[in-house]
Amino acid sequence: TPLYSSAASDVYKRQMYIYLERKRDLMILLYIIGIVAGMVVPFQTSINSRLSLYTKSSFYASTISFATGTIFLILINLITNPHVFTAQFYNNQSFSYIWFVGGMLGVIFLTGNLLLLPRLGASLTVVMTVSGQIIMGVMIDTFGWFGANQEPFTIFKVLGIIVLIFGIILMNYVKRTPIETNKSSPVYIWLVIGFIFGFCPPIQTAINSALGQQIHSSVMASLISFAVGTIVLFILTLIFNRSLKLKTVDAKQGKLKPIYFIGGILGVVFVTTNIILMPHLGAALTTIIVMLGQMLMGVIIDHFGLLGTRINKITTRKIIGIIAIMIGIILLRLF
């Protein structure tokens, strides 16, 4: 009857309203989680940098960081997923590249930054690698690579990418860069290489997320990624460093402190959060949200001179850059 149909329609509308409201709240929560996860990265970088003073090797410091994260993830999985350490768990799995490539991509990106920094400087390294991350993230979403949900590519996304890159350039622009003191370097080649290295994080996130969905555990996917990364970094340390000596005292920093070993735990927060966010936000938006968190914390650290850094006050240019990045996120998300 018309009366019954009207009542059913009202119930349906109420249910849809509640569903959309909960979905909106979930998305806001995921954005906040992504930004917070991005904010831990500058702290991780600072801690690993201080640890490298005692190892005299960036590879060795990264190996220790990855190993610490691996041990931490083993403990978490023993508590939450003890079945992943049984033979039956692995007998039911189909092994493929997603078990190994994610961790290797993380190491490639880390090594790439070590190569780029002295040749391009921090500013250009960030701009080129982040640009690569954005483009690859959009491509993964557009073509549905690595099991990602396919999303249409629109003119608004093009505008979003342009606004994002403009914001990133504003955030990282400096009047003078190390490139000026090294004019003999093949700069443009390194710019292209930096752009390509930027492809690694979105692919890593997509692959780790696919692994997490296959084995039904984000923390186990993180453990596999960290374990592979630790093994690769250990081999690189043996090749390039040929020593596993660890000093306990540094002339500038003093005694080696336990806090210098928690970089790996912060890395766990970052990687696991990316795996969780990817199915809900897509590769591009996950990359951008986390990147926004990194930049916001970087601005805060510079403004207040935290972690022993030189004070660099927030400027109008940086504020405009942050606003441009947020506008780019809105264009990519809503259109």
Buried (B, 14 or more C-beta within 10 A) or exposed (E): EEEEEEEEEEEEEEEEEEEEEEEEEEBEEBBEBBBBBBBBBBBBBBBBBBBBBBBBBBBBBBBBBBBBBBBBBBEBBEEEBEEBEEEEBEEEEEEEEBBBBBBBBBBBBBBBBEBBBEBBBBBBBBBBBBBBBBBBBBBBBBEEBBBBEEBEEEEBBEBBBEBBBBBBBBBBBEEEBBBEEEEEBEBEEBBEBBBBBBBBBBBBBBBBBBBBBBBEBBBBBBBBBBBBBBBBBBEBBBEEBEEEEBEEEEEEBEEBEEEBBBBBBBBBBBBBBBBBBBBBBBBBBBBBBBBBBBBBBBBEBBBEEBBEBEEBEEEEEBEBBBEBBBBBBEBBBEE
